[in-house]
Amino acid sequence: MSSASARTSAAGGPLSLNPARRAARARSMAVIGDESVSVTGSRSVRSAARNPHRGSTMHLMPLRRIAFASALIAMAAAACTGGASDVGGGDRTPVPARNATQAPLLPTDASALPGFDFGTFQELLGQLKGTPVVVNVWAAWCGPCRVEAPDLASASHSYGSRVQFLGVDILDSRSSARSFMVEYGWGYPSVFDPTAAIRNGLGFVGQPDTIFYDAGGRIAMTWQGPLTPAALQKGLNRILPSV
């Protein structure tokens, strides 16, 4: 060996690493992404152009799978807890509805708030033929709905078995809706429409809305916006047989 080569070997240069030592050094390198990190702390950046997929494909994929799995777990937990107030709950005390008639789909528990789509709602209206019906579209968060709520409560008490009052609670939560109904003394039932499908199917774009059906199921009057006492009385006069 020449003197130059000896000096290079003694200095720990390339000639000082025999094949066995090179393999040991390679094993001491941990690959993270596109970087090679030595277990002793030294770091050298791998050329992405020379080997663009090695780090990302072999080592980032497990991390992505872990992140994806974590996201699924979080979504499942949210689904289990986020809508709990809308399920009904076993602690809720049933409130017998003051109904003017009977129908298979008509709730007999005023606080039940069964979920209806537009088709089911139309089926219920068909079952109610023979009795005048007042349908009111409302929501607990709707300010104008609160304006008309006392008059609706009073009318439903006054007309008793002569008129079936029916609410359609939209874009709401059942817990908020039940609190609203208790606050204003509503004894008649409502159905629950969280997507406003019934309101849209009836041709309205806002709320509150009220439709007065005569005993034959025909629309006698519609009212958009909060009912005034005069408008409510006018609608009732149109659907009730004159005495």
C-alpha atoms as one frame of an Amber mdcrd trajectory, in Angstrom:
protein
   0.000   0.000   0.000   1.320   3.468  -0.898   1.895   6.089   1.734  -0.981
   8.187   0.322  -3.335   5.254   0.547  -2.245   4.537   4.084  -2.897   8.115
   5.104  -6.383   7.970   3.576  -7.180   4.735   5.363  -5.963   6.022   8.696
  -8.090   9.139   8.347 -11.244   7.047   8.108 -11.877   7.813   4.390 -13.531
   5.582   1.833 -10.759   2.994   1.902 -11.243   2.476   5.647 -14.718   0.883
   5.137 -14.501  -2.727   4.092 -17.722  -4.402   2.772 -18.763  -5.658   6.226
 -18.422  -2.212   7.776 -20.322  -0.599   4.873 -23.247  -2.983   5.496 -23.207
  -2.198   9.213 -23.258   1.504   8.489 -26.150   1.085   6.056 -28.118  -0.749
   8.723 -27.559   2.136  11.109 -29.465   4.497   8.801 -33.236   4.863   9.328
 -35.218   6.071   6.319 -37.862   8.703   6.996 -39.662  10.124   3.992 -37.075
  11.361   1.541 -34.325  11.709   4.185 -31.823   9.283   5.643 -31.346   9.805
   9.375 -28.432   8.162  11.167 -29.177   6.622  14.533 -26.188   8.550  15.844
 -27.747  11.855  14.867 -26.113  12.686  11.509 -28.493  13.332   8.611 -28.076
  13.328   4.868 -30.826  14.325   2.449 -31.628  11.697  -0.164 -31.874  12.900
  -3.724 -35.562  12.808  -4.673 -34.651  12.891  -8.327 -32.543   9.711  -8.048
 -35.075   7.748  -6.007 -38.375   9.694  -5.888 -40.628   6.899  -4.592 -38.577
   4.868  -2.180 -39.163   6.890   0.974 -42.705   8.100   0.257 -44.101   4.785
  -0.952 -42.540   2.487   1.626 -42.715   4.668   4.716 -45.391   7.347   4.255
 -48.080   4.875   3.246 -48.401   3.360   6.758 -48.671   6.869   8.196 -51.425
   7.696   5.732 -53.268   4.529   6.640 -53.022   5.385  10.332 -54.311   8.908
   9.691 -57.181   7.555   7.592 -58.122   5.029  10.256 -58.043   7.741  12.923
 -60.345   9.898  10.814 -62.810   7.034  10.432 -62.836   6.456  14.182 -63.479
  10.154  14.832 -66.324  10.215  12.305 -67.905   7.149  13.852 -67.721   8.682
  17.317 -69.316  11.903  16.081 -72.109   9.971  14.403 -72.823   8.101  17.609
 -72.966  11.190  19.813 -73.799  14.171  17.601 -77.452  13.307  16.961 -78.256
  11.742  20.296 -80.756  14.483  21.142 -82.753  13.629  18.013 -83.169   9.932
  18.721 -85.875  10.330  21.309 -84.378   8.875  24.467 -85.993   6.591  26.973
 -86.278   9.337  29.617 -88.790  11.381  27.611 -92.265  11.468  29.145 -95.008
  10.948  26.533 -97.485  13.797  26.170-100.922  12.647  24.948-101.830  14.655
  21.876-105.120  16.503  21.704-106.240  15.151  18.354-109.525  15.826  16.589
-109.484  12.446  14.870-107.585   9.191  14.575-105.301   8.057  11.771-102.617
   5.362  11.581 -99.843   7.897  10.936-101.130  10.642  13.237 -98.959  10.812
  16.382-100.868  10.258  19.595 -97.870  11.505  21.596 -97.460  15.239  21.052
 -93.765  15.112  21.928 -92.842  12.101  19.784 -91.910  14.133  16.674 -91.669
  11.170  14.277 -89.510  11.743  11.225 -91.526  12.220   8.032 -90.592  12.729
   4.406 -92.920  14.415   1.924 -94.445  11.149   0.735 -95.310  10.026   4.259
 -96.747  13.451   5.016 -99.032  13.256   1.978-100.152   9.816   3.102-101.069
  11.251   6.501-103.074  14.050   4.883-105.004  11.422   2.951-105.803   9.612
   6.190-107.090  12.849   7.734-109.781  13.426   5.105-113.109  13.932   6.801
-111.655  16.378   9.317-110.584  19.995   8.705-106.825  20.324   9.142-104.493
  23.238   9.876-100.875  22.491   8.933 -98.236  24.841  10.304 -94.580  24.738
   9.193 -92.307  25.988  11.967 -88.935  25.763  13.724 -87.780  26.523  17.256
 -85.053  28.877  15.979 -87.541  30.851  13.844 -88.383  34.217  15.410 -91.656
  34.797  13.494 -92.763  31.291  14.502 -92.648  32.421  18.118 -94.854  35.394
  17.287 -97.718  33.210  16.057 -97.228  30.310  18.496 -99.548  31.603  21.287
-102.436  32.134  18.844-102.030  28.624  17.433-102.063  27.186  20.945-105.206
  29.133  21.819-107.036  28.131  18.630-106.180  24.463  19.036-107.647  24.555
  22.553-110.762  26.433  21.446-111.641  24.264  18.449-110.803  20.958  20.098
-112.216  18.035  18.136-113.528  20.210  15.310-110.127  20.896  13.717-106.963
  18.827  13.594-103.885  21.001  14.096-100.625  19.516  12.827 -97.135  21.006
  12.969 -94.168  20.359  10.691 -90.891  21.073  12.502 -88.114  21.748   9.989
 -84.323  22.135  10.055 -84.348  21.681  13.799 -83.379  19.338  16.624 -85.978
  17.370  18.509 -84.766  18.663  21.864 -85.195  22.299  20.777 -88.563  21.546
  19.215 -89.879  19.871  22.356 -88.791  22.808  24.501 -90.606  25.154  22.113
 -93.806  23.109  22.262 -93.754  23.058  26.053 -93.006  26.783  26.241 -96.049
  27.711  24.157 -98.393  25.024  25.405 -98.877  23.181  22.135-100.917  20.065
  22.780-101.263  19.009  19.160 -98.648  16.837  17.415 -95.902  17.790  15.017
 -93.814  15.706  12.638 -90.062  16.103  12.316 -88.578  17.189   8.969 -84.844
  17.925   9.439 -84.220  18.561   5.715 -87.307  20.735   5.055 -88.456  18.247
   2.406 -92.107  18.718   3.376 -91.903  22.502   3.276 -90.220  22.372  -0.118
 -92.730  19.832  -1.404 -95.555  22.141  -0.382 -93.999  24.900  -2.471 -92.720
  27.186   0.279 -89.225  28.644   0.609 -89.386  30.145   4.100 -91.196  29.706
   7.384 -93.587  29.907   9.090 -96.232  28.767   6.626 -99.792  27.651   7.272
-102.205  25.681   5.099-105.906  25.270   5.855-107.468  22.074   4.475-111.212
  21.513   4.448-112.761  18.182   5.399-112.439  16.987   1.815-108.679  17.486
   1.850-108.824  20.545  -0.401-106.693  23.613   0.272-108.982  26.438   1.343
-106.292  28.988   2.228-102.532  29.354   2.576-100.615  31.917   4.614 -96.909
  32.680   4.436 -95.271  34.392   7.380 -96.492  34.687  10.961-100.240  34.310
  11.317-102.153  37.286  12.589-105.204  36.551  14.742-107.406  37.825  11.911
-105.736  35.592   9.310-105.997  32.560  11.574-109.692  33.169  12.153-110.284
  33.719   8.432-108.659  30.395   7.595-110.639  28.543  10.241-113.879  30.053
   8.978-113.104  28.753   5.501-112.596  25.143   6.538-115.343  24.829   9.132
-118.933  24.227   8.079-121.039  27.305   8.617-123.544  26.982  11.423
